[in-house]
Amino acid sequence: MHIAPVPPLRTVALAIALLLLVGCAAQPPPPPPKVLTAEEAAARTVVPLTRPIALDKAGQIVDLEFELPPEGVGLVPQVFLGVRVVGDAEAVSEAQTLLNGERFLAKVRLFRRHDGADQELPLTRYDSVDRRFVPLDSEGLVPETLAISPALAPLEAAGLIDSSLHYRALSLAVLPEARAGMYRLTIELLEDRPDLTKMNVELLVGYMGRSK
């Protein structure tokens, strides 16, 4: 029986395809991002970023300058400004009870550096009664925190998520129309909260994710 020879070009193509398949199969998965130490995270000045803060005493708890890069793939030009509680499952559950949708009086103000001067930007917050985002007043008053989270992928890529810990993100405000540049954020608490004394809390700033 006569068997027709395989054309040389087809042979080469098949060989290349086989090599590519073998190479893909042999390629190990990329290692997970290195989790930053507390000192490394505190030194980070590019969004996404975190900072340890305390919520138990009235007064200014944040006065921070940072750089906002352009939003990446899967993100929207809206910036989350809030906090996250860090700890075990019990601590995070307690934070959910004490903070999510509960009274929490703060003033949040965000400025963008423009031509050497700070330009204050309008912020919004999610109103749990009206169930929509509403503008902050001229004083930047925020009456409550709500369980809203920024996109997690950039936090993981930056080394700001430890898989051995639990987190609960709570929103104070959102910058609805973000542009890359230098910013300054201030947050002031308006009342003492002794019930939050032992809570492990961080400032959290990050881009919001695109809705699916």
N, C-alpha and C positions, 0 to 999 in steps of 0.2 A: 504494500500500500504506500502510495506516495504522500508524504507530509510536506506541505508547503513551508518553506523557511520563513521565520519571523523577520520582517524587514528590520534592518539595522537601527533605524530611527526609533521604531517602536521598542526595540530591545533596550536602547539607552533610556527612553522615557520610563519604562517599567523599572529599570534599575534605580533611577533617581527617586521614583515614587517609593520603592522599597526602603531606600536609605533614609528618606524623610520620615517614613513611618517608624523605622527602628530608632531614629534619633529622637522623635517625639516621645516614644515609649520609654526611652532610657533617660530622658531629661527629668531630674528630680524637681519636686515642687519648690518654689522659692521659700526661703526661710521667713518666718514671721518677723515683722518689724521689731526692733529692739525697744523695749519699754524704757522710757526715760526715768532717771532717778528724780527724786523730789527737787534736788538742786538744779538738774538739767531742765526740768519742766518750768521751774520758777525763773530761769534765765531766758526762756523762749519769749520772743517779742513779735512773732509772726503768727497770724491766725491760721489754724486753730491754736488756742492757748488756754492755759489754766493758771490759777494762782490760789494758794490757800488763803481763806478769809474766815472771819468769825461773824456770826449773825446775832449774838446775844446782847451786844451793847449798841446803843444809839450813837450816831456820829458817822463820819466819812470812813468807809471801809475800802474804797477803791479810788485811786487816782493813777491811771495807767496810760502810757503812750504805747501804741503798737502799730504794726504794719499790716495792712490788708492787701493780700495779693489778689489777682483776678480769680473769679470763681472757676473751678475746674469742671470736668465732665460729670454730669449728673447732679450738679448743684445749681442753685438759682441765686441771683444777686440780692439776697436778703440775709442779714446777719443776726444770729441769735445772740442775745445778751442776757445772761442769767447765771445760775449756779448749778452745781451738781453735788450731791451727797455721795460720799465714798465710804464703803465699809462692807460688813457682812450682810446677809439677807435680812436679818432682824433690824439692823440699823437703818437700812434703806426703807424697809416697810414702815418704821416709826417716822421717818422723814416724810413719807407719803401722807401719813395721817396728820402730822403737824403743819405741813406746808402747802400741800396741793389744794388750791382753791380756798385757802384760809386767809384771814386778815394778815397782811404783811406790808407795812408802810415803808416805802422807800422813794428816793428821788434818783432818777437815772438820767444822766445827760451825756451826750456824745458830740464830740467836736471833730471836724476834719481840718487838717492843716492845709491852708490854701494861701499861696503868696505870702508865706511867713506869718499868717494870722490864723487863729482858730475860729472856724465857722460852725456854729451850733446847728445840728441837724434834727429834723422832726422824726420822732420815733413813734411806734405804735405798740399796743399791747393787746392780748386777746382777752376780751370781756366774757367771762363765764356765764353772765346772765343773758346778754344779747347774742352770745355765740358768734362773735365776729371780731375782727381786729378794729380797734378804735385808736384815734390819735391820743398821745399823752398831752396833758395840758402844758402851759408855758413853764411851769415849775418842774416838769418831768415826773409828776407824781405817779407812782405805781401802788395800787392798794392790795395786790395779791400776787402770789406766784402760782403758776400752773404747769402741770406735767406735760411740757412740750420739749422736744429734743432736736438739736441740730443734726446734720448728717454725721453718721458714725464712721464711715470709711476714712475721711480725712483725719479724724482723731486716732484711728488705729494706725494709719500710715505714719503719723507724726510720733507714735510711741506714747500716746496719752491714754491708752486703755490697757489695763492689766487684766488678763482673763481670769485671774484668781480672785478678783474683787467684784463687788456689785456696785452699780451706779444708778442714780436717779437724777435726771436733768429736770430743772424747773426754770421756766422762762420768766424774766422780768419785763423785757421789752425786745422789740425787733426793729432793726434798721431796714425799711422796706425797699429802698433803692440805693444799693451799695455800689460804690466805685472803688477801685484800687487806690491806695494812697496811705498816708499817715493819719492816725486818729488818736484822740485822747478820750478816755472814758472815766467818768466819775460816778460813784454810787454812794449815797448817804442813807443811813437807816434813821427813821424818825422816832423809834421807840425801843426800849429795852425788851429783849426776849430771853429771860433767864431759862426758859424751857428748852432753848436751843444751845445751851452752854457746851454740852459734851458732843455736839454734832460735828462730824468731820466734813467740812464744806469747802468747796473751791469755786472761785469765779470761773465761768466757762463762756468763751467767745468762739463762735464757729459759724460757717455758712449753713444755711438751711438746704435740705435735699429737695430734689425735684419730685413732685407728686407722681405716683405711678397710676 
